[in-house]
Amino acid sequence: MLFRKKIPRSCTYCANGTQIDEDQILCIKRGVVAETDKCRKFKYDPCKRIPSKPKALDFSKYNEHDFSL
């Protein structure tokens, strides 16, 4: 869901911010802020958002016969 309509505001994936280190963002509007900060000037940048990894598939319910032709 990279392009949802309702994105929770966070400086981590704002177009106005640049990552300095693990937990600090350099914001054009507010200076150095924590990555959990948010403000009214939030502008979503989908290229900064890292999607969560998909769940691993569980093949334990299948046997060898299911995979043969």
N, C-alpha and C positions, 0 to 999 in steps of 0.2 A: 504494500500500500504506500508506494512512494509519492503518489500524487493525490492524496486525500484532500478533501475540501477543508476539514477542520484539523489543522496541525497545531499541536500545543506549542506555544511560544517558548523558544530557548535560544540563547545567543550562540549555541553550538552550531546551528544550521541557519543562521541569519546571513543575508547578503552583505550587511554592514560590518560583519565581524571577521577577524582572521585569528586562527588558532596560534597562540604563543607557545604554550606547553600543554601538558595534560589537562589542567584545570583552569586555565586562564585564556581569555579572549581579548583581543585588541579591537575595540569597537570604534567606528568612525565618529559616532555621536557621543559616547559616554567615556571613552578611554579604556583602561584596563579593567575588566570585570570578570567575575566568576562565570564558568560555562553554564551554570544553572540560572543565571540572571535572565531577565526579560524586560522589554520596554515597549512603548507605544510605536516606536520606529521599526519594529520587527518587519522584515521583508524576507519571505521564505526563499531559500536557494536549494532546489532539489539535488544539486550536484554535491552538496556538503553532507547530505543525509546518508548515513550508512545503514542499509536495511539489516534486520536481524537474520541470522542463518536459519535455513529451513530445518525442520526436525528430521532426525535420522529415520530412515524407513525400517520397519520391524519385519524381517523375513522369517522369524522364528515360527510363525503359524503355517508356513509352507514347507512341503517336503520335496525331495528330489524329483518325484514324479511330476510335480507341477511345472518344473522347468525343462522337461524333456519333450521332444516332438514325437 
